[in-house]
Amino acid sequence: MKHFKSAVILILGLATGFFAGCSDDEGIDNREQDYGYVQFKLYKEASYGSAQTAAPQAAGTRAVVDRLDYLSEASKVQVSLVCGEQTIIQTLTLSAADQASAEFGMRSSTLKLLTGEYEVARFTLFDKNDEELYNGNAADTRLTVVSGGLTTHDLTVNVVPRGSVRFTLTKDMSGFNPPAKTRSDIPRQYIFEEIEKFDVTVKNSETNYLATFKDLPVTFSIHFDDEENTETPPGYQTSTCACDSLLSLPAGDYVVLNYVTYDSNGIVLETNNAPAESPFTVEDNRTTEADVAVTLYEADEYMKDHYALYAIWKALHGEEWSYQGEAYPAGTNWDFNKDPDLWSYQPGVEVHTNGRVAKIDISGFGFYGDMPKEIGQLTELVELYLGTHNDVTQGFEDPTLDPNQSIAERTRNRLENHKKYLHLLHPAQQMSWPCAFALREHGIHIRATELYDQGYTEEEIFEAATGRQRNIRPMDTSYGKLCNGLKSLPAEIGNLKKLEFLYIANSTIESLPGYEGEGKEGMQGLESCTDFEVYNCPKMERFPMAITRMPRLVAVNLSNNKQWKADDLRDGLKALAEGPSKEYVQLLYLVNNSLEELPKEFSAMKRLGMLDLTQNQLRVFPPLGDDVSIVELYLDYNQLEELPDGLCNMDDMSTLSVSHNRLKKFPNIFPEDPRGAITSVDFSYNQLTDFTDTEAAAFRGILVQTLTLSGNTGLTRFPKWLADSDSQVAYIILRGCGISEMPEGCFDGKYSNQFMSFDLTYNRLSKFPDDFNALQLPNLYGLDISQNAFSKFPTGPLTCKGLTVFAIRGQRNADGERCLREWPQGLYNHVGLRGFYIGSNDLRRIDDTISTAIWTLDISDNPNITFDASDICAAWQSGAYVLIYDKTQNIANCDTMLE
């Protein structure tokens, strides 16, 4: 270090003398002569060009080398310049943007010199500690300094030539056409997409130099193959795992010696010490794109799955598929113009993380033909949908098929999802809007108001003339409408031991496979199948007895198969109730079949919680007993004349719906000491008649939230036996019955105070009993007696301070004439009322204060009315008041209402 400092002092002295002048004429004053600047640029010889390369000088010390590993090792350059007989030695600092950039060149600080011609004699490089590294001669020694300008001069240094390499993992499928190869040195089979990191070792073909790079991250992508690749057809897709890391290697020819792949958890996937040859060349200061060929093995199970997908596609005439539905664009088909390991990337196909096929849904693709035996290869398959009951339902989200729920979530939420589906499929009889409005004001939402919550109006829900509820529900595929041409399933389907969901719907299939031997176990081999559907398969003329041997069924849908004869269906259900699944079945759909009698053996299905037998020919429903606790029971649209005592355990029952049957009397089937209230009981549109005194005395009572008896025209009296039996009911719907009388004592029962809403529309009532008052009905919120025969306004309900909405529209006498003219004087004094509906009557002049607290008022269709709107005009104009009226009416003191 001391020697170097002394040399610097000497150099500075010489340079100072030189700056004073560089001329052959002594005694001449050079202070006014011109100056220029020079800057030296250092480059690697290998990338600069061999024509200008000069050999380095011999090392002066042991530290000096004849070749640098990296140009960035140099920190300073000492340059010897000759001008005439004078020699100038100057040390300049070197710089570059960063260490990597230094390999592409470094530049010195500028040196101020007199103009003239110079010769670069030699240069020396020093490291950051001012130790000599390298001595060299300039390839081009001539240097000219011009006045006021900057002259750059290149110096080349003998540096190990290096370049950058960027690796991409590609796929080696060279062994696919010969006999299939298998992996021998990997912990498990894996798919190309699983690779998250890799190690790679490369060897220089000339020097045998080895370089290993570890933990290189990659990004998987699917893309079109290079257009220049003539071995693949146009539009062919492949995939790679690209590494963005730029790695440094000495220049030369290399081959990939081995690689190790890792998954996202850092666990080794494969060590391959003999990969396919992948040569590449590294050039100095250039970036080389190098491939590492990862071997794929045709014998891997996931690859076999992919070939099975292709076999299924071919057998089911895949070339003709054209998707129709909402999940994918119209006309979508499967595409096999891609690498075989990508064949699972198809619409309707999902895979496990190991690449094995997990789900196939080809509903809506229009497939037809016989399912091939290759389906048996898909041993990791969990879901298989060959059509569903929801094939043609547009804009309807089936909660039982929610794609946003995982298998685990759908299993955990199975009962709740099916409950939601049943409620959508079978909307409850709705209350009138005034009753629903009253409950909404108190934040109460029940099944009898759910259509209003979905945005439907009263006019959309009910037929105005009859009061009957319209059929508002999602319509599943109707009987006989085919959406696919599936002909058969092979017995090899029994190999799918992990299959949990199997749906077959709207197809031409004629039977289901039974046991044919080992590897061909048919339906009984589906030991994990819990959710099963055979829906609308009209060519399946006999009940598929093979399903009765399935061991773990939980949810079964056999709806829309009216072609099964009643006896055949009964025998099939009997076998199901006696089969291995009897301990597991929780949900059973048998909608729109020909069932006449439910087998008594169903009493053995102790886990049965939801049963839908709507639209059959049921005449007999056996007592299932206390061991069967049904939560949701739908028996609508059958021919039942009675229900048995001991129907089932009702402790957890939520819905009992037996509408549109032939029941003659209100069933006395409910327990005397119930554990909890049933949410909804619906006996509407039967043939119910009034209880005799004996029948009323024998009635055990009922504990229910909503009781619906609409459309029973044989009921002429309000059911007083509810009060007499200490029944507990919150909401009662008696729309469209023949009720003309409310006997005294209807509301003096022990639990009459629990009544909250009455929908008594479309009856023949003309008066209320004296006990219809606040004392007996303190919690009454909603009352609708529209379309009855009141000629005098019933004031009893107005004593109920909690009454929120009162409707008395459309009163008509026996001749169909308007019969109500009275306005309830002093109505504005009611503190709880928020809605009053008195439209379609014969009101005349209203001389009363109109309260804005009763913010919804219906006076429409009162052709002779005179109404002073001054009390509410301002509120109406500001949008704080709803007045339902006709512009043809005599509305005074609010002209804007008639504009």
ABEGO torsion letter per residue (X at the ends): XAAAAAAAAAAAAAAAAAAAEBBABBGBBAAABBBBBBBBBBBBAAAAEAAABBBBBBBABAABBABBABAAABABBBBBBBBEABBBBBBBBBBBABAAAAAAEBBBBBBBBBBEBBBBABBBBBBAAGBBABBBBBABABBBBBBGBBBBBBBBBBBBBBBBBBBBBBBBAAAAABBBBBBAABABBBBAAABABBBBBBBBAAAGBBBBBBGBBBBBBBBBBBAABAABBBGBBBBBBBBABBBBBBBEBBBBABBBBBBAAGBBABBBABBBBBBBBBBBGBBBBBBBBBBBBAABAAAAAAAAAAAAAAAAGAAABBBBEAABBBGBBBBABBBAAAAABBBGBBBBAAGBBABBBABGAGBBEBBBAAAAABAABABBBBEBAAAABBGBBBAAABAABBAAAAAAAAAAAAAAAAAAABBBBBBBAAAAAAAAAAGBBBAAAAAAAAGBBAAAABBAAAGBBBBBBBBBBBBGBBABABABBBAAAAABAABABBBBBGBABABBBBBAEBGBAEAAABAABABBBBBGBAABABBBAAAAABAABABBBABGBAABBAAAAAAAAAAAAABAAAAABABBBBBGBABABBBAAAAABAABABBBABGBABABBBBAEAABBBABBBABGBABABBBBGABBAAABABBBABGBABABBBBABBABBABBBABBBABGBABBBBBAAAAAABAEBBBABBBABGBAABABBBAAAAAAGBBBABBBABGBABABBBBGAAABAAAAABABBBABGBABABBBAABBAAABAABABBBABGBABABBBAAAAABAABABBBBBGBBBAAGBBABABBBBGAAABAABABBBABGBABBBBBBBBBAABABBBABGBAABBBBAAAAAAAAAAGABBBBBBAABBBBGBAAAAX
